[in-house]
């Protein structure tokens, strides 16, 4: 009885061991391929067979399972100096999002090793970045054309990565720095350019101000001329009216008119006490003093 129990336990253990050697799981974030005696196992169409998530079977001792992580991966790249179209050096930091798209190509190109794949992808990305930056100036790579630059780099990198079985999802430049000796010259050039633009705006503003001022001065001149003309006309009418009134007054009472005019002359003559007047007391000027 005991020997039968031991035999049953041994049989169950052997069965579990056999299942463990013949069944392999594939998780949701993975895909798998099987190598039989070092060769990729093919499907019915003769293509490398890709095992989807779930439980799958293999032949013990003959088959080896290789797993591939199909999640999105990130590579951080810090390049050495890259030469722009102006023969100026820049230092670029960027990151790339990628994932395995074709497991068979990926295995053939990289041996299924992620570190080797990232090394090849990194080299290809640096080459593409050098090519794109080499067609642009520093001003273009740090200005509003950054999105166009990223699209061009993404297109080139995605095309280059297909032969590795990799899909490049996105690439972004984190930082673009200039070497210290280049930064000074670029800063000085940008400062000079901004100064030139500021001077141009000031000159345009001054020219417009001069035009407005000239128009205002011309308008003031016209207004003053019209006012002066109107004033002369009014003064002329006033003088004419005064002369008419004087003439009428002189005709009505000649003696009073002469007396009034003499009084006005006395008031204007003796208004300033510091003046000295040398005249004959019995002259015509003082004729009303003796009467």
MOCORUR-V536823 format. One record per residue. N is the residue number from 1. RES is the residue in one small letter. SS is DSSP state (2 for helix, 1 for strand, 0 for the rest). Layout:
BEGIN
n=N res=RES ss=SS
n=N res=RES ss=SS
END
This chain:
BEGIN
n=1 res=x ss=0
n=2 res=x ss=2
n=3 res=x ss=2
n=4 res=x ss=2
n=5 res=x ss=2
n=6 res=x ss=2
n=7 res=x ss=2
n=8 res=x ss=2
n=9 res=x ss=2
n=10 res=x ss=2
n=11 res=x ss=2
n=12 res=x ss=2
n=13 res=x ss=2
n=14 res=x ss=2
n=15 res=x ss=2
n=16 res=x ss=2
n=17 res=x ss=2
n=18 res=x ss=2
n=19 res=x ss=2
n=20 res=x ss=2
n=21 res=x ss=2
n=22 res=x ss=2
n=23 res=x ss=1
n=24 res=x ss=1
n=25 res=x ss=1
n=26 res=x ss=1
n=27 res=x ss=0
n=28 res=x ss=0
n=29 res=x ss=0
n=30 res=x ss=1
n=31 res=x ss=1
n=32 res=x ss=1
n=33 res=x ss=1
n=34 res=x ss=1
n=35 res=x ss=1
n=36 res=x ss=1
n=37 res=x ss=0
n=38 res=x ss=0
n=39 res=x ss=1
n=40 res=x ss=1
n=41 res=x ss=0
n=42 res=x ss=1
n=43 res=x ss=0
n=44 res=x ss=0
n=45 res=x ss=0
n=46 res=x ss=0
n=47 res=x ss=0
n=48 res=x ss=1
n=49 res=x ss=0
n=50 res=x ss=0
n=51 res=x ss=1
n=52 res=x ss=0
n=53 res=x ss=0
n=54 res=x ss=1
n=55 res=x ss=1
n=56 res=x ss=1
n=57 res=x ss=1
n=58 res=x ss=0
n=59 res=x ss=0
n=60 res=x ss=0
n=61 res=x ss=0
n=62 res=x ss=0
n=63 res=x ss=1
n=64 res=x ss=1
n=65 res=x ss=1
n=66 res=x ss=1
n=67 res=x ss=1
n=68 res=x ss=1
n=69 res=x ss=1
n=70 res=x ss=0
n=71 res=x ss=0
n=72 res=x ss=0
n=73 res=x ss=1
n=74 res=x ss=1
n=75 res=x ss=1
n=76 res=x ss=1
n=77 res=x ss=1
n=78 res=x ss=1
n=79 res=x ss=1
n=80 res=x ss=1
n=81 res=x ss=1
n=82 res=x ss=1
n=83 res=x ss=1
n=84 res=x ss=0
n=85 res=x ss=0
n=86 res=x ss=0
n=87 res=x ss=0
n=88 res=x ss=0
n=89 res=x ss=1
n=90 res=x ss=1
n=91 res=x ss=1
n=92 res=x ss=1
n=93 res=x ss=1
n=94 res=x ss=1
n=95 res=x ss=1
n=96 res=x ss=1
n=97 res=x ss=1
n=98 res=x ss=1
n=99 res=x ss=1
n=100 res=x ss=1
n=101 res=x ss=0
n=102 res=x ss=0
n=103 res=x ss=2
n=104 res=x ss=2
n=105 res=x ss=2
n=106 res=x ss=2
n=107 res=x ss=2
n=108 res=x ss=2
n=109 res=x ss=2
n=110 res=x ss=2
n=111 res=x ss=0
n=112 res=x ss=0
n=113 res=x ss=0
n=114 res=x ss=2
n=115 res=x ss=2
n=116 res=x ss=2
n=117 res=x ss=2
n=118 res=x ss=2
n=119 res=x ss=2
n=120 res=x ss=2
n=121 res=x ss=2
n=122 res=x ss=2
n=123 res=x ss=2
n=124 res=x ss=2
n=125 res=x ss=2
n=126 res=x ss=2
n=127 res=x ss=2
n=128 res=x ss=2
n=129 res=x ss=2
n=130 res=x ss=2
n=131 res=x ss=2
n=132 res=x ss=2
n=133 res=x ss=2
n=134 res=x ss=2
n=135 res=x ss=0
n=136 res=x ss=0
n=137 res=x ss=0
n=138 res=x ss=2
n=139 res=x ss=2
n=140 res=x ss=2
n=141 res=x ss=2
n=142 res=x ss=2
n=143 res=x ss=0
n=144 res=x ss=0
n=145 res=x ss=0
n=146 res=x ss=2
n=147 res=x ss=2
n=148 res=x ss=2
n=149 res=x ss=2
n=150 res=x ss=2
n=151 res=x ss=2
n=152 res=x ss=2
n=153 res=x ss=2
n=154 res=x ss=2
n=155 res=x ss=2
n=156 res=x ss=2
n=157 res=x ss=2
n=158 res=x ss=2
n=159 res=x ss=2
n=160 res=x ss=2
n=161 res=x ss=2
n=162 res=x ss=2
n=163 res=x ss=2
n=164 res=x ss=2
n=165 res=x ss=0
n=166 res=x ss=1
n=167 res=x ss=1
n=168 res=x ss=1
n=169 res=x ss=1
n=170 res=x ss=1
n=171 res=x ss=1
n=172 res=x ss=1
n=173 res=x ss=1
n=174 res=x ss=1
n=175 res=x ss=1
n=176 res=x ss=1
n=177 res=x ss=1
n=178 res=x ss=1
n=179 res=x ss=0
n=180 res=x ss=2
n=181 res=x ss=2
n=182 res=x ss=2
n=183 res=x ss=2
n=184 res=x ss=2
n=185 res=x ss=2
n=186 res=x ss=2
n=187 res=x ss=2
n=188 res=x ss=2
n=189 res=x ss=2
n=190 res=x ss=2
n=191 res=x ss=2
n=192 res=x ss=2
n=193 res=x ss=2
n=194 res=x ss=2
n=195 res=x ss=2
n=196 res=x ss=2
n=197 res=x ss=2
n=198 res=x ss=2
n=199 res=x ss=2
n=200 res=x ss=2
n=201 res=x ss=2
n=202 res=x ss=2
n=203 res=x ss=2
n=204 res=x ss=2
n=205 res=x ss=2
n=206 res=x ss=2
n=207 res=x ss=2
n=208 res=x ss=2
n=209 res=x ss=2
n=210 res=x ss=2
n=211 res=x ss=2
n=212 res=x ss=2
n=213 res=x ss=2
n=214 res=x ss=2
n=215 res=x ss=2
n=216 res=x ss=2
n=217 res=x ss=2
n=218 res=x ss=2
n=219 res=x ss=2
n=220 res=x ss=2
n=221 res=x ss=2
n=222 res=x ss=2
n=223 res=x ss=2
n=224 res=x ss=2
n=225 res=x ss=2
n=226 res=x ss=2
n=227 res=x ss=2
n=228 res=x ss=2
n=229 res=x ss=2
n=230 res=x ss=2
n=231 res=x ss=2
n=232 res=x ss=2
n=233 res=x ss=2
n=234 res=x ss=2
n=235 res=x ss=2
n=236 res=x ss=2
n=237 res=x ss=2
n=238 res=x ss=2
n=239 res=x ss=2
n=240 res=x ss=2
n=241 res=x ss=2
n=242 res=x ss=2
n=243 res=x ss=2
n=244 res=x ss=2
n=245 res=x ss=2
n=246 res=x ss=2
n=247 res=x ss=2
n=248 res=x ss=2
n=249 res=x ss=2
n=250 res=x ss=2
n=251 res=x ss=2
n=252 res=x ss=2
n=253 res=x ss=0
n=254 res=x ss=2
n=255 res=x ss=2
n=256 res=x ss=2
n=257 res=x ss=2
n=258 res=x ss=2
n=259 res=x ss=2
n=260 res=x ss=2
n=261 res=x ss=2
n=262 res=x ss=2
n=263 res=x ss=2
n=264 res=x ss=2
n=265 res=x ss=2
n=266 res=x ss=2
n=267 res=x ss=2
n=268 res=x ss=2
n=269 res=x ss=2
n=270 res=x ss=0
n=271 res=x ss=0
n=272 res=x ss=0
n=273 res=x ss=0
n=274 res=x ss=0
n=275 res=x ss=0
n=276 res=x ss=0
n=277 res=x ss=0
n=278 res=x ss=0
n=279 res=x ss=0
n=280 res=x ss=0
n=281 res=x ss=0
n=282 res=x ss=0
n=283 res=x ss=0
n=284 res=x ss=2
n=285 res=x ss=2
n=286 res=x ss=2
n=287 res=x ss=0
n=288 res=x ss=0
n=289 res=x ss=0
n=290 res=x ss=0
n=291 res=x ss=0
END
